Amino acid sequence: MTRNKSERQEQVLDYLERFGAIALQEMTEKFDCSEATARRDLEELEKTGRVIRTMGGGAKYGNGGIREVSFHEKQGELYLEKEAIAEKAASLVEEGDVIGLTGGSTTFMIARALKKRRNLTIVTNAVNIAMELADSDTLQVVLTGGVLRGRSFELCGPLAEQAVRSLNVHKMFMGVDGVIAQGVSTYSELEANIAKRLMERSGQTIAVFDRTKIGKPSLFHVASFSELKACITDGDAGAVLGDALTSANVAVYRATPFVAVEGKESAR
């Protein structure tokens, strides 16, 4: 529980940096405060220029963007949910497939799941994914060149894009930072560009994302739903996103994490 106004406001700012916006009701629930207190906090934060008030009493982050979270920060979030998404993704892979993996904590989990498989080729622009698969004797790994982005371990830029143009991928699992009715997006223009090049060379593109990405736009658009074959998530797409996905004929796979219950595993 938040103990004082200063601490609560800092937590609100941290939340806005991470997710971009917050509704008034959401703020009262997350920070255990009254609606009047929430309004006063947002009014004070607005005066600092760090937040912008929105209709309905909520707010969005004042610098117009969402803070990019590093791979290490993401890795510990929603571990079981990402593991479930990864297992569902692995179930769609067939022997002999050439699989593309962009960078990201969820695609990293997919790489781990694919280590159990045989006779696959993995194409990735993520150094950490390539290293995770490096000790496998049954998988062939193709790592693009390019300039390294330290926060995501992705190789980007003209060298990476040039390498991808000579490849043919059967299925590409693409990590994204934001999912709204207009499509999927990411924090980095460089990562958006390399993802687009991988999509061009892939027979199928499957977006993978946990529930925190749903309804949260990121700065750089990567693809509309019509360019996707499927999505895998642990969250509920909701009415608006659900209608957009259905209209675009995108298959949606709901991954359910398993938790231990009295010594047994059970669906959450």
N, C-alpha and C positions, 0 to 999 in steps of 0.2 A: 504494500500500500504506500502511495506517495505521502510523505510526512509534512511537507511544507510547499508553499506556493512556488518558490524558486526551483525546487527540485521537480515539481510537477511540470512547470513550464519548460524546463530543459528536456524532460522526457517527451513532451509534446513536440518540441522542435526535432528531437531525434527521430520520432515517428514520422514527422512530415518530410524530413530529409530522406528517409528510407522509402516511404510509400507515396509521397507527393501531395496527398490531401487527406482530410478527415472530416466526417460529418459531426454535427453537434451531438447527436445521440450516441454515436460511436465513441466520442471523447468522454462523455459521462460514464460510459460502461468501462472503458479501458483504464481510465484514470481515477475511478471511484470518487467522482465529484458531482455536485449538483449542476443543473443546466445554467443557473445564474453564475456559478463559479467558472464554468467553462467559457461562458460568454465574456466574463471579465478578463480571464487569462488571454483569450484570443484578441480582445481589444488592446490589451497592453502589449502583446507581441506584435500586433499590427503597427503600433506606433514606432516600433524599432525597425520596421521595414523588412522583418524576417519572415512574415507571413502575410497573406492576402486573404481577407474575408470573402466568403462566397455566399450565394443565396441560400437561405435556410439556416444560416448561423454558423456554418462550418468554416473551414479555411484550407488554403493550399500553400505550399512552400513558396516563400517570397522571391527566390531567385529564378523561378520559372522552370526549374528542372528537378530531377530526383537524383539524390546522391548515388553514385555507382558504388556498389558493395564489392569488396574484393572476394576472390575465390575462397580464401581461408575463412572469411566471415560467413559466406554462404554455406560452406561445407557442413557446419554444425547445425544448420537450421533444417527442421522437418526431415530429419535423417530417414526415419521409417517410411515417410510418405515418398521421398525420392527413391528409396530402395524399391518400393512397390511399383513406382513408375518405370524404373529400370527393368524390373522383372517382366513387366508387361511388354516393354519394348523388345526385350530379348526373345519373347515368345513369338514375335512377328518376323524374326530373322530365320532364314532357311540356309541350309548347308550350301556352300558355294557362293553365297551373296557377297557383293562388295558393299560395305556399309560405310556411310559418311557420318562423322561425329564432329559437330562444332564444339567450341569450348563451353564450360559451364559445370556447375556442381552436379546437376542431374545427368548430363551426358557423361560425366566422369563415372557416375554410378552405373550407367549403361555399359561403359567399357569394362568395369569390374564384372558385371553379369556375363558379358560376352567372353570373358577369359575361360569360362567353362565349356565353350563351344569349340568346334573343330572346323577346319577348312573354310575359313573366312578371311577376307581382306578388309582391313580397317583403314579408311582414309580420314585423316584428321589434320586440322591446323592448330591443335592444342598440344603444346609440349608435354604438359603433365599427363595427358591421356596417352600419348605415345610412350612415355616412360612407364606408366602403369601396365601397359601391354608388352613392354620390351622383353620380359622374361618368359613369354609364352612361346612354346615350340610349335604350336598348332595354328597360330594366326600370323598372317602377313600384315605388317603395318607400313603404311605410306604416310610420311609426314611432309607437309608442304614446307617450302621456305618462307621467308618473309621477315618482317620486323616484329619483335616480341612486345606484346602489351603485358606488363608485369602484373596488373591487377587480375587478369583473366587467364594468363599463360597462352593466349592465342597469338599465332603468327598471322600478320595482316599485311596489307599493302600490295603494290604491283607484283612483287616476286611471288607472293602466295597466290594471287589471282591468276598469274600466268601459269603456274604449276597446275592449278585446278582445271584450266581450260583443256588440258590434254588427257583428262581422266574421265572415266565413265563409272558412275555409282548407281547401284540398284536402289538402295533405300538410304535416305539421309535423315538422321535424327538431329533436330535443330533445337538447341536451347534458346529461350527468349526471355526478355526482362519485362515485357508488357503485353497484355492481350486485351484488346477492345474490339468493338464491332467492326472497325475499319481494318483489323488485321493484327499482326504481331510486330513487335518492335524491340529495339535494344538501345543501350546507353551510348554505344560507340559507333560513329560513322564508319570507321575502318572495319569493325566486326560486322556491321550491316552489309557492307560491300562484299566481303568474302563469303558471307552466308548466301547472298544472292548468286554469286558465281557458282557455289556448290549446288544450289538449287537448279541452276541451268543445266548442270551435268548429271542430275539425279533423275531416275525414273519416278521416284516417289519421295516426297518430303513430308516428314512427320514431326510436328512441333511438340516438344515435351516441356511441361511447366507445372510447378506446384500451385496451389490455390492462391498464394499471395500475389501472383502475377495477374490474376483475373480481374478485369476492370481497371487495371493500372497502366496507363500509357507510358512508354519511354520515348525519348526524343527522336530516334531515327527509325522510320518505318522500314521493315524488312520485306513483308509479304502480306497480301490480302488473303482471305480464307480460300478464295478460288484457286490459289496457287498451291494449296496444301492437299495432301491425300488424307491425313488424319491428324488428330491431336491425342495426347495422352496426358491426363492430369488426375490429381486426387480430389479436385474441387468441383463444385457445381457451377456450370457455365452461366446459369441464370437465364431468364426469359429472352433478354435482348441478344446476348451472345449465342444462346442456343438457337434462336431463329436464324441468326446470321450464318452459323455453322451449317444448319440444315439446308438453308437456301443455296449454300455453296457445295452441298453434297460432301461435306467433310465428316468422316467417321470420327466419333469421339469415344475413346476408351477411358473408363473410370477405374483407376487403380486404387485398391483398398489395402492399406497397410495392415500387417499382422502384429499383434502384441501378445505377450505371454500372459495367460490367465491361469493361475493355480497350476503352474507347471506345464500348461499346454498352450499352443498357439491358437489365437482366435482373431477373426476379422474385427477391426475396430468399428 
